[in-house]
Amino acid sequence: MDALNLWKLQLEQLLAEVAEQTDLIPGTIFVIGCSTSEIAGKRIGTGGALEIGKALYDPLKDFAKKHKLFLAFQGCEHINRALTIERHAAEKFMLEPVSVIPMIDAGGSMSAYAYQHMNDPVVVEEIRASAGIDIGQTLIGMHLKRVAVPLRTSIGQIGNAVVTVATTRPKLIGGIRATYLE
């Protein structure tokens, strides 16, 4: 099996485990941070590859469709980690588009590939996602809701990239007399 197919299978397994471990709420945002450089065994930002983005895009798109989620692809630091998202999702969440098009060298390969293959993409500066996957330590935490909860999966890496998965939960407020949903 070639590396691209292996990485695709690793992602599919990871996504299946995410679906098993958390209640994915239809209509919410799922953020993806992905360093194709790290997957390929290079330092983040030094060896982006659209072919890796292509291999991972369809499993992510299929996952989102199955669970009725909006995908947001985080770009790299050169575009301030702005996110590629479908225009109708940006409108639903009242997110203001910015003027940038993700490219391999400024945005990253995964975000650039997503921008090229979404129906009507726009880029926004920030979101508050309900869950997400960080492939290659791209630091998606800035785009998650306030209380992130890590998920443990059997897939700790895709290729050479460290994988971190998180969901979120509402804040627990009210002190010792408060009651919370189970």
TITORMAR-649350 format. One line per field, with one value per residue (C-alpha): residue number from 1; x, y, z. Coordinates in nm, 2 decimals. Layout:
# TITORMAR-649350
seq	c(NUM/...);
xx	c(X/...);
yy	c(Y/...);
zz	c(Z/...);
This chain:
# TITORMAR-649350
seq	c(1/2/3/4/5/6/7/8/9/10/11/12/13/14/15/16/17/18/19/20/21/22/23/24/25/26/27/28/29/30/31/32/33/34/35/36/37/38/39/40/41/42/43/44/45/46/47/48/49/50/51/52/53/54/55/56/57/58/59/60/61/62/63/64/65/66/67/68/69/70/71/72/73/74/75/76/77/78/79/80/81/82/83/84/85/86/87/88/89/90/91/92/93/94/95/96/97/98/99/100/101/102/103/104/105/106/107/108/109/110/111/112/113/114/115/116/117/118/119/120/121/122/123/124/125/126/127/128/129/130/131/132/133/134/135/136/137/138/139/140/141/142/143/144/145/146/147/148/149/150/151/152/153/154/155/156/157/158/159/160/161/162/163/164/165/166/167/168/169/170/171/172/173/174/175/176/177/178/179/180/181/182);
xx	c(0.00/0.14/0.17/-0.12/-0.36/-0.23/-0.27/-0.62/-0.71/-0.56/-0.78/-1.09/-1.02/-0.96/-1.29/-1.48/-1.34/-1.43/-1.79/-1.80/-1.67/-1.86/-2.21/-2.15/-2.43/-2.56/-2.52/-2.21/-1.85/-1.58/-1.23/-0.93/-0.58/-0.34/0.03/0.09/0.46/0.45/0.26/0.54/0.80/0.92/0.91/0.57/0.56/0.86/0.72/0.35/0.20/-0.14/-0.15/-0.17/-0.44/-0.63/-0.59/-0.74/-1.01/-1.27/-1.27/-1.32/-1.59/-1.77/-1.75/-1.90/-2.18/-2.27/-2.28/-2.42/-2.13/-1.97/-1.59/-1.35/-0.99/-0.74/-0.47/-0.11/0.04/0.12/-0.26/-0.30/-0.46/-0.77/-1.02/-1.16/-1.53/-1.83/-2.00/-2.34/-2.18/-2.01/-2.35/-2.52/-2.27/-2.25/-1.87/-1.72/-1.51/-1.16/-0.97/-0.72/-0.69/-0.50/-0.20/0.06/0.31/0.06/-0.23/-0.10/-0.17/-0.48/-0.65/-0.55/-0.69/-1.01/-1.05/-1.01/-1.26/-1.54/-1.86/-1.84/-1.55/-1.47/-1.20/-1.28/-1.06/-1.21/-1.47/-1.59/-1.59/-1.76/-1.49/-1.19/-0.88/-0.53/-0.28/0.08/0.05/-0.12/-0.27/-0.65/-0.73/-0.78/-1.08/-1.25/-1.53/-1.40/-1.40/-1.21/-1.21/-0.94/-1.04/-0.81/-0.81/-0.60/-0.46/-0.19/-0.02/-0.11/0.21/0.47/0.23/0.11/-0.27/-0.48/-0.86/-1.09/-1.46/-1.61/-1.86/-2.05/-1.89/-2.00/-2.12/-2.31/-2.10/-2.18/-2.55/-2.59/-2.71/-2.57/-2.71/-2.57);
yy	c(0.00/0.34/0.62/0.83/0.54/0.45/0.81/0.82/0.49/0.63/0.94/0.73/0.52/0.84/0.99/0.67/0.68/1.05/0.97/0.69/0.90/1.22/1.35/1.54/1.80/1.85/2.20/2.28/2.35/2.09/2.25/2.08/2.19/1.99/2.01/1.81/1.88/1.71/1.41/1.37/1.38/1.74/2.04/2.23/2.48/2.34/2.08/2.13/1.88/1.92/1.55/1.48/1.74/1.57/1.23/1.36/1.59/1.33/1.14/1.47/1.58/1.24/1.26/1.61/1.50/1.20/1.40/1.72/1.93/2.24/2.20/2.48/2.43/2.63/2.80/2.84/3.13/3.33/3.40/3.42/3.08/3.21/2.94/2.83/2.75/2.74/3.07/2.95/2.84/3.17/3.34/3.11/3.19/3.56/3.53/3.81/3.70/3.84/3.90/3.61/3.30/3.02/2.90/2.63/2.88/3.11/2.91/2.56/2.27/2.14/2.48/2.56/2.23/2.28/2.63/2.49/2.21/2.36/2.47/2.84/2.90/3.21/3.27/3.40/3.51/3.31/3.06/2.87/2.51/2.24/1.98/1.93/1.75/1.89/1.70/1.81/2.05/2.33/2.47/2.46/2.55/2.91/2.81/2.58/2.68/2.77/2.43/2.18/1.82/1.59/1.26/0.96/0.75/0.46/0.68/0.90/0.99/1.02/0.96/1.14/1.41/1.40/1.40/1.56/1.54/1.75/1.81/2.08/2.11/2.40/2.58/2.45/2.75/2.81/2.66/2.38/2.42/2.40/2.10/1.99/1.77/1.41);
zz	c(0.00/-0.09/0.17/0.05/0.08/0.42/0.54/0.40/0.59/0.91/0.88/0.81/1.12/1.32/1.20/1.28/1.64/1.67/1.57/1.83/2.12/2.09/2.00/1.68/1.66/1.31/1.18/1.39/1.27/1.27/1.23/1.06/1.10/0.88/0.81/0.50/0.56/0.90/0.75/0.50/0.77/0.72/0.95/0.95/0.67/0.47/0.24/0.16/-0.08/-0.26/-0.32/0.05/0.08/-0.20/-0.03/0.30/0.16/0.05/0.38/0.56/0.32/0.35/0.73/0.73/0.50/0.71/1.03/0.87/0.98/0.83/0.77/0.84/0.72/0.92/0.72/0.84/1.03/0.72/0.69/1.07/1.08/0.89/0.79/0.46/0.49/0.26/0.22/0.34/0.67/0.71/0.65/0.90/1.17/1.07/0.99/0.79/0.50/0.45/0.13/0.09/-0.11/0.06/-0.14/-0.07/0.06/0.24/0.38/0.35/0.11/0.29/0.31/-0.05/-0.17/0.02/-0.12/-0.48/-0.42/-0.21/-0.38/-0.28/-0.04/0.16/0.42/0.77/1.05/1.34/1.43/1.74/1.64/1.84/1.76/1.54/1.44/1.46/1.23/1.28/1.57/1.38/1.70/1.63/1.99/1.90/1.69/1.94/2.18/2.53/2.70/2.49/2.58/2.43/2.28/2.28/1.97/1.85/1.58/1.73/1.41/1.04/0.86/1.07/1.20/1.56/1.58/1.85/1.85/2.06/2.12/2.34/2.61/2.77/3.06/3.40/3.60/3.92/4.20/4.44/4.44/4.06/3.88/3.54/3.27/3.28);
